[in-house]
Amino acid sequence: MSAKSAADAVWRGRDDAPADARTVREATASSPIPAAGAARSQRLTRRRLLLAGLQLVVLAISAAVIYGLVRKVNPGQVISKAGHVSWRLVGVAIALNLATTLLRARRSQILLRRLGHHVPFVRMNWVDLAGQTLSWLTPAASGDLSRPYLWRNHDRVPVSAGVATVIYERLVTIVQLGVVGGVLAAAIYLPPAAVAGLSAAGLVVLAAPWWVSIATRHFLRTELPAGRHGVLAGIVRSLVRLEELGLAVRVGAIFALYSLLVFVISGLQVLILVWAVGAGVSLSVAIAAYCISQVIGSLSTLPFGIGAADVTTAALLVAGGLGKVDAVAVTVLVRLVITLPLGIAGAVGITLLGRPRIPDETRVGDETAAAARVNP
């Protein structure tokens, strides 16, 4: 069974079906399956070509923007600046990756524990690193959805619980990055009164997981019969678990605290790299540059968010008072200090954990108990 077919089987709940119910019917000569398969293959080919074309367009635009940015600041000066840095400070910035990795793993562990499942802390770190690397390599960070299958492979976590955890993490973190980064970036351009108003609105947005879950429970009362399989059933199960996380106020507050710590430490990494090139900005500017660039990079269709995230980082550093040459040099160092080490660690994690696959010989408990608790 391939990884894709295994994933499809789990999503539909077929791995829990009786063995005698899983029959394979061979297509006869008169069957329309080959023709339908050929049509579907053609559609997929056209879709892949379209996506490849869009990727090339975005890559060309990003390359043009980076070229224009570097051209304005003299590439020779940027290379010279990046080559004459304090490597001791660079080493400190690299070491801080350990702190952010541990915090992210603990954050994921808290969410899964709320749903009644446990993943050992060491393995959680490797899974998170693997998921992060795969998310960097895929459009809109979609590779992060490999984590539910890795949790199921190694710790028998139901896919619906894993998917709900990943979706909660991705959506809530994007909102938190946008709010924190937006408010800090606004402080660069706007007067204090306007920043205070944005901060108040940001607090309402940060509470979105709770009030969206309340509204969902009030207006959409969904019950899933026990033993139901299929794509729709899998989606409903994941939404049920996602709603459960959204309604857990204490878990949401702890999640926000861990996220804030990650943002501050990551901003500190950027600030240390600014010091390493002999310049200086405020910590709030460094945090804003990190947060906004992460949002832009997550929405990018290019691997590692290359181009858009880099331009955002440099632009915010310049707006915060850093020279253009220093800003571009710091942006290059961010890739070397944060992206490269975490990418290597993620590749190691993928090697240790193996490809996401579903063992046929085991049966993971069905999540119907959670579905029955949709609206008690």
DANORRA-V753301 format. One record per pair of residues at least 24 apart in sequence whose C-alpha atoms are under 8 Angstrom apart, sorted by the first residue. I is the first residue (numbers start at 0). J is the second residue. D is the distance in Angstrom with one decimal. If there is no record, write none. Layout:
# DANORRA-V753301
[[I;J;D] [I;J;D]]
This chain:
# DANORRA-V753301
[[1;356;7.6] [2;354;7.3] [2;355;6.3] [2;356;5.2] [2;357;7.7] [5;356;6.1] [5;357;5.7] [6;148;7.5] [6;356;6.9] [6;357;7.2] [9;158;7.4] [9;357;7.5] [10;158;7.2] [10;229;7.2] [10;230;6.3] [10;233;5.7] [11;228;5.5] [11;229;4.1] [11;230;5.0] [11;232;7.4] [11;233;6.1] [12;228;5.2] [12;229;6.3] [12;233;7.2] [13;228;7.1] [13;229;7.9] [14;359;7.2] [14;362;7.0] [15;362;6.2] [15;363;7.3] [15;365;7.2] [54;300;6.7] [54;301;6.7] [57;300;7.6] [57;301;7.5] [58;301;7.0] [58;306;7.7] [61;305;7.5] [61;306;4.6] [61;307;6.2] [62;306;6.5] [64;306;7.4] [64;310;7.5] [65;306;6.4] [65;309;8.0] [65;310;6.7] [68;310;7.8] [69;327;7.3] [72;323;6.1] [72;324;5.6] [73;324;7.6] [76;324;6.7] [77;324;5.5] [77;325;7.2] [77;327;6.7] [77;328;5.5] [78;328;7.3] [80;276;6.6] [80;324;7.5] [80;325;7.1] [80;328;6.4] [81;276;7.1] [81;328;5.2] [81;329;7.5] [81;331;7.7] [81;332;7.3] [83;276;7.1] [84;275;5.2] [84;276;5.0] [84;277;7.5] [85;275;4.8] [85;276;6.8] [86;275;7.3] [88;271;6.3] [88;272;7.0] [88;274;7.7] [88;275;5.7] [89;271;7.4] [89;272;6.3] [89;275;6.7] [89;336;7.1] [91;271;7.9] [92;267;8.0] [92;268;4.9] [92;269;7.8] [92;271;6.4] [92;272;7.1] [92;336;6.8] [93;268;7.8] [93;336;5.3] [93;337;6.6] [93;340;7.6] [95;264;7.2] [95;265;7.9] [95;268;7.0] [96;337;6.8] [96;341;7.5] [98;264;7.9] [99;261;5.4] [99;264;7.0] [99;265;7.4] [100;124;6.8] [100;128;7.6] [102;257;6.4] [102;260;7.9] [102;261;6.8] [103;127;7.5] [103;257;7.5] [103;258;7.8] [103;261;7.6] [106;254;6.1] [106;257;6.5] [107;164;7.3] [107;168;7.7] [109;250;7.4] [109;254;7.9] [110;164;6.2] [110;244;7.3] [110;250;7.2] [111;160;7.2] [111;161;7.4] [111;164;6.5] [113;244;7.4] [113;250;7.6] [114;160;6.7] [114;240;7.2] [114;243;7.9] [114;244;7.7] [116;156;6.4] [117;154;7.5] [117;156;7.8] [118;150;7.3] [118;154;6.2] [125;345;7.0] [125;348;4.8] [125;349;7.7] [125;352;7.8] [126;150;7.7] [126;348;6.6] [126;349;7.7] [126;352;7.6] [127;345;7.9] [128;341;7.0] [128;342;7.7] [128;344;6.5] [128;345;4.4] [128;348;6.4] [129;344;7.7] [129;345;4.2] [129;346;6.4] [129;347;7.8] [129;348;5.2] [129;349;5.3] [130;345;7.4] [131;342;7.9] [131;345;7.0] [132;341;7.5] [132;342;5.4] [132;345;5.3] [132;346;7.1] [135;297;8.0] [135;302;5.4] [135;303;4.4] [135;304;7.0] [136;301;7.5] [136;302;4.4] [136;303;6.0] [137;300;7.1] [137;301;7.2] [137;302;6.0] [138;298;7.5] [138;299;6.4] [138;300;4.1] [138;301;6.1] [138;302;6.9] [139;297;5.3] [139;298;4.8] [139;299;5.8] [139;300;5.8] [140;297;5.8] [140;298;7.5] [145;355;6.5] [146;355;8.0] [148;355;5.3] [148;356;6.7] [148;357;7.4] [149;352;7.4] [149;354;7.8] [149;355;5.2] [149;356;7.5] [151;357;7.6] [152;355;7.0] [152;356;6.5] [152;357;6.0] [152;358;7.1] [155;363;5.9] [156;363;7.6] [157;363;6.8] [157;364;7.1] [157;365;7.1] [157;366;6.7] [159;233;6.6] [159;234;7.7] [159;236;5.7] [159;237;4.4] [159;240;7.1] [159;366;7.4] [160;237;6.3] [160;240;6.1] [160;241;8.0] [162;237;6.2] [163;237;5.2] [163;238;6.7] [163;240;5.8] [163;241;4.7] [164;241;7.0] [166;241;7.7] [167;241;6.6] [167;244;7.6] [167;245;8.0] [171;208;7.2] [172;258;7.2] [173;294;6.1] [174;204;7.6] [174;205;6.9] [175;205;6.4] [175;255;7.8] [175;258;7.8] [176;262;7.9] [176;290;5.0] [176;291;6.7] [176;293;7.4] [176;294;6.6] [177;290;6.7] [177;291;6.3] [177;294;6.6] [178;204;7.7] [178;205;7.4] [179;287;7.2] [179;290;7.1] [180;286;6.8] [180;287;4.3] [180;288;7.2] [180;289;7.6] [180;290;4.9] [180;291;5.4] [181;287;7.0] [181;291;7.1] [183;283;6.1] [183;284;6.8] [183;286;7.7] [183;287;5.5] [184;284;6.9] [184;287;5.5] [184;288;7.8] [184;315;7.5] [187;284;7.9] [187;318;7.1] [187;319;6.5] [208;245;4.8] [208;246;7.4] [208;251;7.8] [209;245;5.0] [209;246;5.2] [209;247;7.5] [209;248;6.8] [211;245;7.7] [212;242;5.4] [212;243;8.0] [212;245;5.5] [212;246;6.0] [213;246;7.0] [215;242;7.8] [216;242;7.8] [216;374;7.5] [220;373;7.5] [220;374;6.7] [221;373;6.6] [221;374;7.4] [222;370;6.7] [222;371;6.7] [222;373;6.1] [222;374;7.4] [223;367;7.7] [223;370;5.7] [223;371;6.7] [224;367;7.7] [224;370;7.8] [224;371;7.5] [225;367;5.3] [225;368;7.8] [225;370;7.7] [225;371;7.4] [226;367;6.7] [236;366;7.3] [236;367;7.9] [236;369;7.5] [236;370;5.9] [239;369;7.3] [239;370;6.4] [239;373;6.1] [240;369;7.2] [262;286;6.5] [262;289;7.6] [262;290;7.0] [265;289;6.9] [269;329;7.5] [269;333;6.8] [272;329;6.1] [272;332;7.0] [272;333;7.5] [273;325;7.5] [273;326;7.9] [273;329;6.1] [276;325;6.8] [276;328;7.7] [276;329;7.4] [278;321;7.2] [278;325;7.2] [279;321;7.0] [280;316;7.7] [280;319;6.6] [280;320;6.6] [280;321;6.6] [281;319;7.7] [284;315;7.2] [284;316;6.7] [284;319;5.8] [285;316;7.1] [287;315;7.5] [288;312;4.9] [288;313;7.8] [288;315;5.5] [288;316;6.5] [303;338;7.9]]
